[in-house]
Amino acid sequence: MERNDRKERTGVVISDKNSKTRIVKVLRSFRHSLYDKVIKRSTKYYVHDEKNESHIGDEVKISETRPLSKLKRWRLEQIVKKA
């Protein structure tokens, strides 16, 4: 039985200027421990897109992978929704 412990995230492509690289913004929300207010935070991930098929505004699913370059540790799995 094969276990897949790779993390997966869903986010929006905010840059497609580089060849085979996309910058994806992933939003997360959590509740503040003391004040109980919902807080939104975002993280930018450098994602490997082998076929250059995603573009700005696309909603994509990404998964963790081995280090591909200095900043790229994520790979494009699928395009959930086109812009």
N, C-alpha and C positions, 0 to 999 in steps of 0.2 A: 504494500500500500504506500503510495507516494504522498508525502505531505507538502502542501504549498504554504509556506509561512511568509510569503512575500506580501508586503503591504500594498494596498490599492487605494487610490484617491480619485475623486472626480473634481474637475476644475475647468476653467475657461482659459483659452489661449489668449495671451495678451501681447505676444510678439512672435513674428515669423520671419524676421529679417535674416537670421542665420540659416545656412544650408544644413539640413538634417537636424536642426535644433529648434525647439520651441520653448518658450517660457510660459508656464502654466500657473495661474493664480488659483489657489485652493482656499476656500473659506471654511472656517470652523467656528462654531459657537459653543459657548459653555456658560455655566452659571457661576457667578462670583461666590466664593465660599462664605464671605461675611455679609455682603450687602444683597445677595440673592438676585442680582440683576443679570440679565443675559448679555454677554459680551461677545462681539464678533471680532475675529482676528483672521488675517490672511497670511499665507506663505507662498513664496514664489519657488517653483521647481524648474530646473533645466531638464528638458525631456528630449530623448532621442526619437526622431521621426524619420525612419529610413527612406520612405518614399516621398517625403515632403507633401503629404496629403492633407494635413490640417492647416487652417488659416485663422487669422485673428477673429475672435468672437465664437469660435467653435467650442462646444462643450465636449470634453474628452475624458476618457478613463485611462489612468496611468498606473503602472506597477513598478515596484522597486526592482532593481537589477544590480549586477556588479558594476563597479566604477568604470565608466566608459571614457571619461576625461576628467579634467580637474574639477569640474562642477556637475557633470551629468551622472546621476545615479538612478534615473528613472527612464522608463521606456513607454512609448505610446502603445496602448492596448487596442483601443477602438475609439471612433468618433461617435459620441452619443447623439449629438444634435448639431447640424450645420448652422452656421450663422445666417 
